Amino acid sequence: MTDPRRDQIAIAGVAYCLPSSAFTLEELGTRGSLKSAPETLAGFGFQQAHIAEDESHVEMAMRAARDLLEETGTDPRDIGMVIYAGALTSSSTLAVEPAPGGGALYLPDLLDLFQYPVSRVQSELGLTRAAAIGVDQQACASLFSAIRIGRDMLIAEEELSAVLCMGADKLPPNAPREMIYNLISDAGCATLLRKGGSDNRILAVGHVTKGAFWDAAEMENEIIAAYFPTARTVILETLRKGGLTIGDIDWIVPHNVSLRSWEILLGLLEVGREKLFDENIARVGHTIASDNLINLRDLLGSGRVRKGDHLLLFTFGYGLNWSCIVLEH
């Protein structure tokens, strides 16, 4: 039986930051950033990628968080916990100084290993009453884990009323922008969790890890074979925990791991394409961990979600991690 207190935790707002520089598939091909032909990636639903230049991943995350606090009218002192999620190893420490020779990480001093984004965020955003937590090692699923931890902390601690979950990922300079037929963009995002919200209440969460697939570079074919049946199982089990079926879902808020992969998964779930909010796959590309929150904000902003609608958010990350969140608007 679902704990009724869990329904009282809601996503009170979402904001995101995309770099201003966007490159078409043709431009990326000319830059040598793709492994496949531009036409191949276009067939998977992609059009362009956003690439950060001078701005760091931490700066993108903080910009999203500042916008979120302003839009929701939240006093930073009301935030009791901030959880920063980084999907990439290079997102777990600041590492913002340019690396000699274009390397991914530059550590001029050993103490730089102990410079954490979440501490900088807590300081620069004035979250003086917030405990700081970092989450990583779940790749694209890391922000879902941050939301899960934040939800459970709000339930467990009576004095806690608001949790800020945020994160960003930026690929190293000159890194390829394609990964297993996915077009990768840089981005940051933030979401606010509150008790007692009436919109976007969290009904259920699910997370499955299959660590046997930890070496993604060596097990690409096995990962592809495991992805779809496990995704279907995790989605249906999460719905069961929330007392719902797939027929109760009004909108699917996806990761942007190719439109083609979603067409296959929708078929396995027996869900019509009209329920998939797929508009950002072409425009945004795959932003590692920020996809679902970017898509959630844009879907809610479109005015198409009605009171009482059920929204299903699903993502997948190397490690391997399948994660799902079900909301009631």
TILUM-384090 format. One record per residue (C-alpha): x, y, z; residue in three letters; residue number from 1. Coordinates in Angstrom, 2 decimals, always signed. Layout:
TILUM-384090
+---------+---------+---------+------+-----+
!      xx !      yy !      zz ! code ! pos !
+---------+---------+---------+------+-----+
!       X !       Y !       Z !  ALA ! NUM !
...
+---------+---------+---------+------+-----+
//
This chain:
TILUM-384090
+---------+---------+---------+------+-----+
!      xx !      yy !      zz ! code ! pos !
+---------+---------+---------+------+-----+
!   +0.00 !   +0.00 !   +0.00 !  MET !   1 !
!   +1.31 !   +3.45 !   -0.91 !  THR !   2 !
!   +2.21 !   +5.68 !   +2.04 !  ASP !   3 !
!   -0.31 !   +8.58 !   +1.79 !  PRO !   4 !
!   +2.30 !  +11.04 !   +3.03 !  ARG !   5 !
!   +4.26 !  +10.57 !   -0.17 !  ARG !   6 !
!   +1.47 !  +12.21 !   -2.18 !  ASP !   7 !
!   +2.02 !  +15.42 !   -0.24 !  GLN !   8 !
!   +5.46 !  +16.08 !   -1.71 !  ILE !   9 !
!   +5.26 !  +18.09 !   -4.91 !  ALA !  10 !
!   +7.50 !  +19.56 !   -7.58 !  ILE !  11 !
!   +6.85 !  +23.26 !   -6.98 !  ALA !  12 !
!   +8.82 !  +24.56 !   -9.95 !  GLY !  13 !
!  +11.42 !  +23.79 !  -12.60 !  VAL !  14 !
!  +13.95 !  +25.97 !  -14.43 !  ALA !  15 !
!  +16.77 !  +25.21 !  -16.84 !  TYR !  16 !
!  +19.70 !  +26.77 !  -18.62 !  CYS !  17 !
!  +20.83 !  +25.95 !  -22.16 !  LEU !  18 !
!  +23.98 !  +27.46 !  -23.69 !  PRO !  19 !
!  +23.24 !  +30.14 !  -26.28 !  SER !  20 !
!  +25.49 !  +28.46 !  -28.86 !  SER !  21 !
!  +23.65 !  +25.82 !  -30.89 !  ALA !  22 !
!  +25.12 !  +23.88 !  -33.81 !  PHE !  23 !
!  +23.23 !  +22.01 !  -36.51 !  THR !  24 !
!  +24.04 !  +18.43 !  -37.41 !  LEU !  25 !
!  +25.79 !  +19.64 !  -40.54 !  GLU !  26 !
!  +27.92 !  +22.09 !  -38.54 !  GLU !  27 !
!  +28.78 !  +19.40 !  -36.00 !  LEU !  28 !
!  +29.79 !  +17.08 !  -38.79 !  GLY !  29 !
!  +32.08 !  +19.72 !  -40.24 !  THR !  30 !
!  +33.62 !  +20.26 !  -36.79 !  ARG !  31 !
!  +34.37 !  +16.53 !  -36.53 !  GLY !  32 !
!  +32.04 !  +16.16 !  -33.53 !  SER !  33 !
!  +29.99 !  +13.26 !  -34.92 !  LEU !  34 !
!  +30.75 !   +9.60 !  -35.50 !  LYS !  35 !
!  +27.77 !   +9.02 !  -37.77 !  SER !  36 !
!  +26.59 !  +10.94 !  -40.80 !  ALA !  37 !
!  +24.28 !  +13.89 !  -39.98 !  PRO !  38 !
!  +21.50 !  +12.15 !  -41.91 !  GLU !  39 !
!  +21.75 !   +9.13 !  -39.61 !  THR !  40 !
!  +21.28 !  +11.22 !  -36.46 !  LEU !  41 !
!  +18.47 !  +13.14 !  -38.13 !  ALA !  42 !
!  +16.76 !   +9.77 !  -38.57 !  GLY !  43 !
!  +16.88 !   +9.34 !  -34.79 !  PHE !  44 !
!  +15.05 !  +12.65 !  -34.32 !  GLY !  45 !
!  +17.92 !  +15.09 !  -33.69 !  PHE !  46 !
!  +18.55 !  +18.48 !  -35.28 !  GLN !  47 !
!  +21.06 !  +20.40 !  -33.17 !  GLN !  48 !
!  +23.22 !  +20.42 !  -30.04 !  ALA !  49 !
!  +23.85 !  +23.20 !  -27.52 !  HIS !  50 !
!  +27.50 !  +23.61 !  -26.56 !  ILE !  51 !
!  +28.74 !  +25.66 !  -23.60 !  ALA !  52 !
!  +31.85 !  +27.72 !  -24.19 !  GLU !  53 !
!  +33.11 !  +29.93 !  -21.35 !  ASP !  54 !
!  +30.37 !  +29.02 !  -18.86 !  GLU !  55 !
!  +31.03 !  +26.06 !  -16.56 !  SER !  56 !
!  +28.54 !  +23.36 !  -15.62 !  HIS !  57 !
!  +28.27 !  +24.91 !  -12.14 !  VAL !  58 !
!  +27.43 !  +28.31 !  -13.57 !  GLU !  59 !
!  +24.68 !  +26.80 !  -15.72 !  MET !  60 !
!  +23.22 !  +25.02 !  -12.69 !  ALA !  61 !
!  +23.31 !  +28.20 !  -10.60 !  MET !  62 !
!  +21.66 !  +30.24 !  -13.35 !  ARG !  63 !
!  +18.81 !  +27.74 !  -13.46 !  ALA !  64 !
!  +18.51 !  +27.74 !   -9.66 !  ALA !  65 !
!  +18.46 !  +31.55 !   -9.45 !  ARG !  66 !
!  +15.69 !  +31.69 !  -12.05 !  ASP !  67 !
!  +13.75 !  +29.03 !  -10.14 !  LEU !  68 !
!  +13.99 !  +30.83 !   -6.80 !  LEU !  69 !
!  +12.90 !  +34.09 !   -8.43 !  GLU !  70 !
!  +10.02 !  +32.56 !  -10.36 !  GLU !  71 !
!   +8.65 !  +30.72 !   -7.33 !  THR !  72 !
!   +9.22 !  +33.66 !   -4.96 !  GLY !  73 !
!  +11.30 !  +31.46 !   -2.67 !  THR !  74 !
!  +13.49 !  +32.99 !   +0.01 !  ASP !  75 !
!  +16.86 !  +31.17 !   -0.15 !  PRO !  76 !
!  +16.75 !  +30.92 !   +3.65 !  ARG !  77 !
!  +13.66 !  +28.71 !   +3.35 !  ASP !  78 !
!  +15.64 !  +26.00 !   +1.57 !  ILE !  79 !
!  +16.56 !  +23.35 !   +4.13 !  GLY !  80 !
!  +18.57 !  +21.15 !   +1.80 !  MET !  81 !
!  +20.29 !  +21.49 !   -1.55 !  VAL !  82 !
!  +21.15 !  +18.36 !   -3.55 !  ILE !  83 !
!  +23.52 !  +18.73 !   -6.50 !  TYR !  84 !
!  +23.58 !  +15.91 !   -9.05 !  ALA !  85 !
!  +26.37 !  +15.42 !  -11.56 !  GLY !  86 !
!  +26.20 !  +12.68 !  -14.16 !  ALA !  87 !
!  +29.80 !  +12.96 !  -15.35 !  LEU !  88 !
!  +32.91 !  +12.38 !  -13.27 !  THR !  89 !
!  +34.13 !  +15.82 !  -14.32 !  SER !  90 !
!  +30.89 !  +17.30 !  -12.93 !  SER !  91 !
!  +31.61 !  +16.04 !   -9.43 !  SER !  92 !
!  +34.35 !  +18.61 !   -8.76 !  THR !  93 !
!  +34.57 !  +22.17 !  -10.00 !  LEU !  94 !
!  +37.38 !  +21.66 !  -12.52 !  ALA !  95 !
!  +36.46 !  +24.95 !  -14.18 !  VAL !  96 !
!  +39.99 !  +26.10 !  -15.04 !  GLU !  97 !
!  +40.90 !  +25.36 !  -18.67 !  PRO !  98 !
!  +43.02 !  +22.24 !  -18.95 !  ALA !  99 !
!  +46.32 !  +22.30 !  -20.85 !  PRO ! 100 !
!  +46.00 !  +20.54 !  -24.20 !  GLY ! 101 !
!  +42.20 !  +20.42 !  -24.00 !  GLY ! 102 !
!  +42.01 !  +17.69 !  -21.32 !  GLY ! 103 !
!  +38.80 !  +17.03 !  -19.42 !  ALA ! 104 !
!  +40.18 !  +17.72 !  -15.95 !  LEU ! 105 !
!  +42.83 !  +20.09 !  -14.73 !  TYR ! 106 !
!  +44.04 !  +19.80 !  -11.14 !  LEU ! 107 !
!  +46.79 !  +22.33 !  -10.44 !  PRO ! 108 !
!  +46.56 !  +21.42 !   -6.76 !  ASP ! 109 !
!  +45.50 !  +18.21 !   -4.99 !  LEU ! 110 !
!  +43.03 !  +20.20 !   -2.87 !  LEU ! 111 !
!  +41.06 !  +20.92 !   -6.03 !  ASP ! 112 !
!  +39.71 !  +17.37 !   -5.69 !  LEU ! 113 !
!  +37.84 !  +18.64 !   -2.63 !  PHE ! 114 !
!  +36.17 !  +21.59 !   -4.34 !  GLN ! 115 !
!  +32.53 !  +20.59 !   -4.60 !  TYR ! 116 !
!  +29.84 !  +22.25 !   -6.71 !  PRO ! 117 !
!  +27.20 !  +21.85 !   -4.00 !  VAL ! 118 !
!  +29.24 !  +23.85 !   -1.48 !  SER ! 119 !
!  +29.84 !  +26.65 !   -3.97 !  ARG ! 120 !
!  +26.14 !  +26.68 !   -4.85 !  VAL ! 121 !
!  +25.13 !  +26.83 !   -1.18 !  GLN ! 122 !
!  +27.41 !  +29.81 !   -0.66 !  SER ! 123 !
!  +26.74 !  +31.83 !   -3.81 !  GLU ! 124 !
!  +22.96 !  +31.38 !   -3.75 !  LEU ! 125 !
!  +22.72 !  +32.39 !   -0.09 !  GLY ! 126 !
!  +21.26 !  +29.04 !   +1.02 !  LEU ! 127 !
!  +22.57 !  +29.67 !   +4.52 !  THR ! 128 !
!  +20.20 !  +27.22 !   +6.23 !  ARG ! 129 !
!  +20.56 !  +24.40 !   +3.70 !  ALA ! 130 !
!  +22.45 !  +21.19 !   +4.30 !  ALA ! 131 !
!  +24.45 !  +20.30 !   +1.17 !  ALA ! 132 !
!  +24.49 !  +16.86 !   -0.49 !  ILE ! 133 !
!  +26.08 !  +15.65 !   -3.72 !  GLY ! 134 !
!  +24.79 !  +12.78 !   -5.88 !  VAL ! 135 !
!  +26.61 !  +11.10 !   -8.75 !  ASP ! 136 !
!  +27.54 !   +7.73 !  -10.32 !  GLN ! 137 !
!  +24.10 !   +7.20 !  -11.89 !  GLN ! 138 !
!  +24.78 !   +9.04 !  -15.16 !  ALA ! 139 !
!  +21.55 !  +10.30 !  -16.72 !  CYS ! 140 !
!  +19.54 !   +9.05 !  -13.73 !  ALA ! 141 !
!  +21.41 !  +11.15 !  -11.17 !  SER ! 142 !
!  +18.82 !  +13.94 !  -10.93 !  LEU ! 143 !
!  +16.05 !  +11.40 !  -10.42 !  PHE ! 144 !
!  +18.04 !  +10.08 !   -7.46 !  SER ! 145 !
!  +18.37 !  +13.62 !   -6.12 !  ALA ! 146 !
!  +14.60 !  +14.05 !   -6.33 !  ILE ! 147 !
!  +14.04 !  +10.70 !   -4.63 !  ARG ! 148 !
!  +16.38 !  +11.61 !   -1.78 !  ILE ! 149 !
!  +14.80 !  +15.04 !   -1.45 !  GLY ! 150 !
!  +11.30 !  +13.60 !   -1.36 !  ARG ! 151 !
!  +12.22 !  +11.07 !   +1.31 !  ASP ! 152 !
!  +14.03 !  +13.67 !   +3.42 !  MET ! 153 !
!  +10.94 !  +15.91 !   +3.33 !  LEU ! 154 !
!   +8.87 !  +12.98 !   +4.55 !  ILE ! 155 !
!  +11.35 !  +11.96 !   +7.24 !  ALA ! 156 !
!  +12.18 !  +15.38 !   +8.73 !  GLU ! 157 !
!   +9.25 !  +17.38 !  +10.05 !  GLU ! 158 !
!  +11.14 !  +20.69 !  +10.17 !  GLU ! 159 !
!  +12.23 !  +20.43 !   +6.53 !  LEU ! 160 !
!   +9.85 !  +22.24 !   +4.16 !  SER ! 161 !
!  +11.74 !  +22.80 !   +0.90 !  ALA ! 162 !
!  +14.53 !  +20.99 !   -0.96 !  VAL ! 163 !
!  +16.37 !  +22.34 !   -3.99 !  LEU ! 164 !
!  +17.58 !  +19.69 !   -6.46 !  CYS ! 165 !
!  +19.87 !  +20.84 !   -9.23 !  MET ! 166 !
!  +22.66 !  +19.81 !  -11.53 !  GLY ! 167 !
!  +24.41 !  +20.31 !  -14.83 !  ALA ! 168 !
!  +26.73 !  +18.51 !  -17.20 !  ASP ! 169 !
!  +29.20 !  +19.86 !  -19.73 !  LYS ! 170 !
!  +31.31 !  +17.70 !  -21.99 !  LEU ! 171 !
!  +35.05 !  +18.42 !  -22.16 !  PRO ! 172 !
!  +36.26 !  +20.81 !  -24.87 !  PRO ! 173 !
!  +36.43 !  +19.22 !  -28.31 !  ASN ! 174 !
!  +34.73 !  +16.05 !  -27.08 !  ALA ! 175 !
!  +32.57 !  +14.12 !  -29.59 !  PRO ! 176 !
!  +28.89 !  +15.06 !  -29.43 !  ARG ! 177 !
!  +27.59 !  +11.63 !  -30.35 !  GLU ! 178 !
!  +27.24 !   +8.64 !  -28.04 !  MET ! 179 !
!  +25.54 !   +5.45 !  -29.29 !  ILE ! 180 !
!  +23.50 !   +7.44 !  -31.84 !  TYR ! 181 !
!  +22.64 !  +10.14 !  -29.28 !  ASN ! 182 !
!  +23.37 !  +13.82 !  -29.81 !  LEU ! 183 !
!  +24.72 !  +15.34 !  -26.58 !  ILE ! 184 !
!  +24.09 !  +18.91 !  -25.43 !  SER ! 185 !
!  +25.36 !  +20.77 !  -22.36 !  ASP ! 186 !
!  +22.71 !  +22.04 !  -19.92 !  ALA ! 187 !
!  +21.81 !  +22.78 !  -16.31 !  GLY ! 188 !
!  +18.52 !  +22.55 !  -14.45 !  CYS ! 189 !
!  +16.92 !  +22.93 !  -11.04 !  ALA ! 190 !
!  +13.70 !  +21.87 !   -9.35 !  THR ! 191 !
!  +12.08 !  +22.77 !   -6.04 !  LEU ! 192 !
!  +10.39 !  +20.15 !   -3.87 !  LEU ! 193 !
!   +7.87 !  +21.24 !   -1.23 !  ARG ! 194 !
!   +5.47 !  +19.70 !   +1.24 !  LYS ! 195 !
!   +1.77 !  +20.09 !   +0.71 !  GLY ! 196 !
!   +1.79 !  +21.19 !   -2.92 !  GLY ! 197 !
!   -1.41 !  +20.62 !   -4.87 !  SER ! 198 !
!   +0.18 !  +20.43 !   -8.33 !  ASP ! 199 !
!   +2.73 !  +17.89 !   -9.60 !  ASN ! 200 !
!   +2.56 !  +15.68 !   -6.53 !  ARG ! 201 !
!   +5.01 !  +12.78 !   -6.54 !  ILE ! 202 !
!   +2.95 !   +9.59 !   -6.47 !  LEU ! 203 !
!   +5.71 !   +7.01 !   -6.93 !  ALA ! 204 !
!   +9.36 !   +6.55 !   -7.84 !  VAL ! 205 !
!  +11.23 !   +3.54 !   -9.16 !  GLY ! 206 !
!  +14.91 !   +2.77 !   -9.66 !  HIS ! 207 !
!  +16.64 !   -0.41 !  -10.81 !  VAL ! 208 !
!  +20.42 !   -0.84 !  -11.11 !  THR ! 209 !
!  +22.06 !   -3.67 !  -13.06 !  LYS ! 210 !
!  +25.70 !   -3.25 !  -12.13 !  GLY ! 211 !
!  +26.81 !   -6.18 !  -14.26 !  ALA ! 212 !
!  +26.70 !   -3.75 !  -17.20 !  PHE ! 213 !
!  +29.02 !   -1.22 !  -15.54 !  TRP ! 214 !
!  +31.59 !   -1.30 !  -18.40 !  ASP ! 215 !
!  +29.55 !   +0.49 !  -21.04 !  ALA ! 216 !
!  +32.36 !   +0.71 !  -23.58 !  ALA ! 217 !
!  +32.73 !   -3.09 !  -23.67 !  GLU ! 218 !
!  +29.05 !   -4.03 !  -23.46 !  MET ! 219 !
!  +27.27 !   -1.77 !  -25.91 !  GLU ! 220 !
!  +25.28 !   -4.56 !  -27.58 !  ASN ! 221 !
!  +24.30 !   -6.13 !  -24.25 !  GLU ! 222 !
!  +23.14 !   -2.74 !  -22.96 !  ILE ! 223 !
!  +20.94 !   -2.16 !  -25.98 !  ILE ! 224 !
!  +19.44 !   -5.65 !  -25.58 !  ALA ! 225 !
!  +18.70 !   -5.08 !  -21.85 !  ALA ! 226 !
!  +17.37 !   -1.55 !  -22.20 !  TYR ! 227 !
!  +13.86 !   -2.09 !  -23.54 !  PHE ! 228 !
!  +12.57 !   -5.02 !  -21.44 !  PRO ! 229 !
!  +13.98 !   -3.50 !  -18.26 !  THR ! 230 !
!  +12.54 !   -0.09 !  -19.09 !  ALA ! 231 !
!   +9.09 !   -1.60 !  -19.56 !  ARG ! 232 !
!   +9.33 !   -3.52 !  -16.27 !  THR ! 233 !
!  +10.51 !   -0.50 !  -14.26 !  VAL ! 234 !
!   +7.78 !   +1.74 !  -15.68 !  ILE ! 235 !
!   +4.98 !   -0.75 !  -14.99 !  LEU ! 236 !
!   +6.27 !   -1.52 !  -11.49 !  GLU ! 237 !
!   +6.51 !   +2.18 !  -10.60 !  THR ! 238 !
!   +2.95 !   +2.69 !  -11.81 !  LEU ! 239 !
!   +1.83 !   -0.24 !   -9.67 !  ARG ! 240 !
!   +3.39 !   +1.36 !   -6.60 !  LYS ! 241 !
!   +1.40 !   +4.49 !   -7.34 !  GLY ! 242 !
!   -1.84 !   +2.58 !   -7.73 !  GLY ! 243 !
!   -2.00 !   +3.29 !  -11.47 !  LEU ! 244 !
!   -1.79 !   +1.49 !  -14.80 !  THR ! 245 !
!   -0.24 !   +2.65 !  -18.05 !  ILE ! 246 !
!   -3.75 !   +3.54 !  -19.23 !  GLY ! 247 !
!   -3.97 !   +6.17 !  -16.48 !  ASP ! 248 !
!   -1.01 !   +8.12 !  -17.87 !  ILE ! 249 !
!   -1.90 !  +11.28 !  -19.78 !  ASP ! 250 !
!   +1.63 !  +12.42 !  -20.64 !  TRP ! 251 !
!   +5.02 !  +10.78 !  -20.92 !  ILE ! 252 !
!   +7.85 !  +13.21 !  -20.16 !  VAL ! 253 !
!  +10.87 !  +11.54 !  -21.76 !  PRO ! 254 !
!  +14.60 !  +11.52 !  -21.71 !  HIS ! 255 !
!  +15.85 !  +12.66 !  -25.10 !  ASN ! 256 !
!  +17.69 !   +9.43 !  -25.97 !  VAL ! 257 !
!  +16.46 !   +9.45 !  -29.57 !  SER ! 258 !
!  +12.92 !   +9.53 !  -30.85 !  LEU ! 259 !
!  +13.37 !   +6.09 !  -32.41 !  ARG ! 260 !
!  +14.05 !   +4.47 !  -29.03 !  SER ! 261 !
!  +10.82 !   +5.98 !  -27.69 !  TRP ! 262 !
!   +8.82 !   +4.68 !  -30.64 !  GLU ! 263 !
!   +9.99 !   +1.17 !  -29.76 !  ILE ! 264 !
!   +9.32 !   +1.56 !  -26.03 !  LEU ! 265 !
!   +5.86 !   +3.04 !  -26.62 !  LEU ! 266 !
!   +5.03 !   -0.03 !  -28.67 !  GLY ! 267 !
!   +6.10 !   -2.32 !  -25.83 !  LEU ! 268 !
!   +3.99 !   -0.30 !  -23.40 !  LEU ! 269 !
!   +1.04 !   -0.14 !  -25.83 !  GLU ! 270 !
!   +0.89 !   +3.66 !  -25.54 !  VAL ! 271 !
!   -0.01 !   +6.03 !  -28.35 !  GLY ! 272 !
!   +2.58 !   +8.47 !  -29.71 !  ARG ! 273 !
!   +0.27 !  +11.39 !  -28.92 !  GLU ! 274 !
!   +1.03 !  +11.00 !  -25.19 !  LYS ! 275 !
!   +4.77 !  +11.51 !  -25.68 !  LEU ! 276 !
!   +6.09 !  +15.05 !  -25.30 !  PHE ! 277 !
!   +8.82 !  +14.68 !  -27.88 !  ASP ! 278 !
!   +9.24 !  +18.26 !  -29.11 !  GLU ! 279 !
!  +12.58 !  +18.86 !  -27.40 !  ASN ! 280 !
!  +14.44 !  +15.86 !  -28.81 !  ILE ! 281 !
!  +15.18 !  +17.78 !  -32.01 !  ALA ! 282 !
!  +15.53 !  +21.22 !  -30.43 !  ARG ! 283 !
!  +17.55 !  +20.34 !  -27.32 !  VAL ! 284 !
!  +19.18 !  +16.97 !  -27.91 !  GLY ! 285 !
!  +20.22 !  +14.71 !  -25.04 !  HIS ! 286 !
!  +21.49 !  +16.75 !  -22.08 !  THR ! 287 !
!  +22.66 !  +13.78 !  -19.98 !  ILE ! 288 !
!  +20.68 !  +14.25 !  -16.72 !  ALA ! 289 !
!  +18.58 !  +17.37 !  -17.43 !  SER ! 290 !
!  +16.29 !  +16.07 !  -20.19 !  ASP ! 291 !
!  +13.21 !  +15.21 !  -18.16 !  ASN ! 292 !
!  +13.13 !  +18.43 !  -16.15 !  LEU ! 293 !
!  +13.63 !  +20.54 !  -19.27 !  ILE ! 294 !
!  +10.77 !  +18.67 !  -20.91 !  ASN ! 295 !
!   +8.58 !  +18.90 !  -17.81 !  LEU ! 296 !
!   +8.93 !  +22.67 !  -17.66 !  ARG ! 297 !
!   +8.16 !  +23.10 !  -21.35 !  ASP ! 298 !
!   +5.21 !  +20.71 !  -21.25 !  LEU ! 299 !
!   +3.69 !  +22.49 !  -18.23 !  LEU ! 300 !
!   +4.34 !  +25.84 !  -19.90 !  GLY ! 301 !
!   +2.50 !  +24.74 !  -23.03 !  SER ! 302 !
!   -0.84 !  +24.78 !  -21.21 !  GLY ! 303 !
!   -1.73 !  +21.29 !  -22.38 !  ARG ! 304 !
!   -1.62 !  +19.62 !  -18.94 !  VAL ! 305 !
!   -4.91 !  +19.65 !  -17.08 !  ARG ! 306 !
!   -5.60 !  +19.39 !  -13.38 !  LYS ! 307 !
!   -5.53 !  +15.73 !  -12.32 !  GLY ! 308 !
!   -3.46 !  +14.56 !  -15.30 !  ASP ! 309 !
!   -0.90 !  +11.87 !  -14.58 !  HIS ! 310 !
!   +2.63 !  +12.39 !  -15.88 !  LEU ! 311 !
!   +5.26 !   +9.68 !  -16.24 !  LEU ! 312 !
!   +8.93 !  +10.66 !  -16.29 !  LEU ! 313 !
!  +11.42 !   +8.00 !  -17.31 !  PHE ! 314 !
!  +15.16 !   +8.00 !  -17.82 !  THR ! 315 !
!  +18.09 !   +5.66 !  -18.15 !  PHE ! 316 !
!  +21.73 !   +6.07 !  -17.22 !  GLY ! 317 !
!  +24.94 !   +4.15 !  -17.55 !  TYR ! 318 !
!  +25.84 !   +2.09 !  -14.57 !  GLY ! 319 !
!  +23.21 !   +0.75 !  -15.54 !  LEU ! 320 !
!  +20.27 !   +2.62 !  -13.99 !  ASN ! 321 !
!  +16.61 !   +2.77 !  -15.01 !  TRP ! 322 !
!  +14.56 !   +5.42 !  -13.15 !  SER ! 323 !
!  +10.94 !   +6.49 !  -13.18 !  CYS ! 324 !
!   +8.82 !   +9.16 !  -11.44 !  ILE ! 325 !
!   +5.02 !   +9.45 !  -11.58 !  VAL ! 326 !
!   +3.35 !  +12.81 !  -10.91 !  LEU ! 327 !
!   -0.24 !  +14.01 !  -10.55 !  GLU ! 328 !
!   -0.78 !  +17.54 !  -11.79 !  HIS ! 329 !
+---------+---------+---------+------+-----+
//
